[in-house]
Amino acid sequence: MQAAVDAYHELATGNAVADYSFHVIVTDPSEEQMHVELPKLVADGITSVKIYSTYPALQLSDSQIMDCLFAARKYGVTVSASLYSFRVRQCRDLNVCPVLLALLTIRHSGLRR
C-alpha cells in the first residue's frame, strides 16, 4: 500500500490545484500490510481504504475481507467496500440477509477477534 501512496504523491506533487486525499485500495491484506503498513499510513493521515469482492484483479476472499475489517477496526480506519459478489447474489436469490450470512460465516470459521 505504501508504494502506491508514494507513487500517487509523486504524481500529485506540483500538479494538484486543489486539496486532495487518498483512498487506498487493499489488494493484499497480509499481516505485513494490515499491521505494519496500515498503521504507518494512518499516522501519515490516511484514514480510509477501499476493498472489493467484485473485480478479479482486486477481489478479496471472505477471510481476507474479515482480516481487513478487523485491522481497520483496530486502527480506526474507515472501509469502503464494493461487495456485490456471488455471495451477495446467492443471498438475494435465497432471500437471506447478507449480514446474517456474514455472522454465520464468522461463527463457523472461528474468525472471532
C-alpha positions in Angstrom: 0.0 0.0 0.0 2.8 2.4 0.9 4.3 2.1 -2.6 1.0 3.0 -4.2 0.7 6.0 -1.9 4.2 7.1 -2.7 3.6 6.9 -6.4 0.4 9.0 -6.2 2.1 11.6 -4.0 4.8 11.9 -6.7 2.1 12.4 -9.4 0.3 15.0 -7.3 3.3 17.0 -6.2 3.5 20.2 -8.2 0.4 19.2 -10.3 -2.5 19.4 -7.8 -4.6 22.6 -8.0 -6.9 21.6 -5.1 -6.6 19.8 -1.8 -6.7 16.0 -2.2 -6.6 12.8 -0.2 -6.0 9.2 -0.9 -8.4 6.3 -0.8 -6.1 3.3 -0.7 -7.3 0.1 -2.3 -6.4 -3.1 -0.3 -5.4 -5.9 -2.6 -3.2 -7.9 -0.2 -4.4 -7.8 3.4 -1.4 -9.7 4.6 -0.1 -9.5 8.2 2.6 -7.1 6.9 0.1 -4.8 5.1 -2.5 -4.7 7.8 -0.4 -4.5 10.9 2.8 -2.7 9.7 1.9 -0.6 6.7 -1.7 0.4 7.6 -0.7 1.9 11.0 2.0 3.9 9.3 -0.5 5.2 6.7 -2.9 6.2 9.4 0.0 8.1 11.2 0.5 9.9 7.8 -3.1 10.9 7.7 -4.7 8.2 5.5 -7.8 7.1 7.4 -9.8 5.1 4.8 -9.3 2.2 2.5 -11.4 0.5 -0.3 -11.9 -3.2 -0.7 -13.5 -5.2 -3.5 -15.0 -8.6 -4.0 -16.3 -7.7 -7.4 -13.3 -7.4 -9.8 -11.0 -10.3 -10.3 -7.8 -8.2 -10.1 -8.9 -6.6 -6.8 -11.0 -9.3 -5.4 -10.6 -10.3 -1.8 -11.8 -13.6 -0.3 -14.3 -13.6 2.6 -11.5 -14.3 5.1 -9.3 -11.5 3.6 -12.2 -9.2 3.9 -12.6 -10.1 7.5 -8.9 -9.6 8.1 -9.1 -6.2 6.6 -12.2 -5.3 8.7 -10.6 -6.4 11.9 -7.4 -4.4 11.2 -9.5 -1.4 10.2 -11.4 -1.5 13.5 -8.1 -1.9 15.4 -6.5 1.2 13.7 -9.6 3.4 13.4 -9.8 3.1 9.6 -13.0 3.6 7.6 -13.5 0.8 5.0 -15.5 1.4 1.8 -16.5 -1.8 0.2 -17.7 -2.9 -3.2 -19.0 -6.4 -2.2 -21.6 -7.3 -4.8 -20.3 -10.7 -5.5 -21.5 -14.3 -5.9 -22.2 -14.5 -2.2 -24.5 -11.4 -2.3 -26.3 -12.7 -5.3 -26.7 -16.0 -3.6 -28.2 -14.3 -0.5 -30.6 -12.3 -2.7 -31.7 -15.5 -4.5 -32.2 -17.3 -1.3 -33.8 -14.3 0.4 -31.2 -14.4 3.2 -29.8 -11.3 4.8 -26.1 -10.9 3.8 -25.2 -9.6 7.3 -26.7 -12.8 8.8 -24.7 -14.9 6.4 -21.5 -13.0 7.3 -22.2 -13.5 11.0 -22.8 -17.2 10.5 -19.6 -17.4 8.4 -17.6 -15.8 11.2 -19.1 -18.0 13.9 -18.4 -21.2 12.0 -14.9 -20.3 10.8 -13.5 -19.3 14.1 -12.7 -15.8 12.9 -13.7 -14.0 16.2 -11.1 -11.5 17.2 
